[in-house]
Amino acid sequence: MKGDISEALRIYAQARRYVSQAGLDSEVTWQRSLEWEAFGESDLLRQCAWVILCGGFKEAVIRRLFDHISLCFCDWESAHEIAGSAEGCTAAALRVFRNKSKVHAIVEMAKRVETETFDRIKHAIHLDPIGELQKFSYIGPVTAVHLAKNLGMHVAKPDRHLVRLANRVGFRCAEELCSAIAVNLGEQINVVDLVLWRYLADGPHGRSQPVLV
C-alpha cells in the first residue's frame, strides 16, 4: 500500500496549528524532552499508572483526578514507598477513583518493581519493550506501545484515531504514517503521534475538549 505523503503532511500541518492555537505546545515540548534510555523509577510508576487508569476511561476524566491519585501513591516517589504503604495508598485512592481492580493493579505494579528491582525491570524493558510492559496488569499490546511512548520510546501507538487516518491516506498502519511524516519533517515519530492524536481526538473532528496530556 502506497501512502499519500502529501495529504499526510497537509493534515499534520493542520494538526500542528491546532495544537499551538489550543495552547498545547507544552505537550510537544514534554514529549520531545523524554529520553528512552534515561527514564527513572518514578517515571515508570507514574506513566504505568496513567496508562492503567486511562484504559476504558476518557482522558479528561483521568486528567482531573490524576494529581489527587498521585498524592495517594506518594507522588510516585518510589516503589518501596508505595509498597510499604499499600493499604493506606489503596484506601486513599479508592476514595477518589472507585475502580478497585485498577487501584489494586497499580499497587501490584509497585510491589513488582520493588521485589524485582527497578534496574532489572528497566533492563528487561529495554531488551523487549512491548513484551515486558505487557507483564503489568491492564497493559496490552496497544497500551504497551502507549506506555513505551510515554517513557520516551520513538514509536506511534495504534490508537483508533491514528489507524483510521492511516487507512484514509493509504498507509498500512499508524507507525508507517507517523514514521513517514517524521522522516519528511525531521521530527520524532512520538511527537508526530502526539500532535495527530490530539488533533483527531480533541480538535475540529473530535468530541472532547482539549486537555493536557
Secondary structure, DSSP 4 states (H G I P E B T S, - for coil): ----HHHHHHHHHHHHHHHHHTT-HHHHHHHHH--GGG--HHHHHHHHHHHHHHTTS-HHHHHHHHHHHHHHTGGG--HHHHHHTHHHHHHHHHHH---HHHHHHHHHHHHHHHHH-HHHHHHHHHHSHHHHHTTSTT--HHHHHHHHHHTT-------HHHHHHHHHTT-SSHHHHHHHHHHHHT--HHHHHHHHHHHHHHSTT-SSPP---
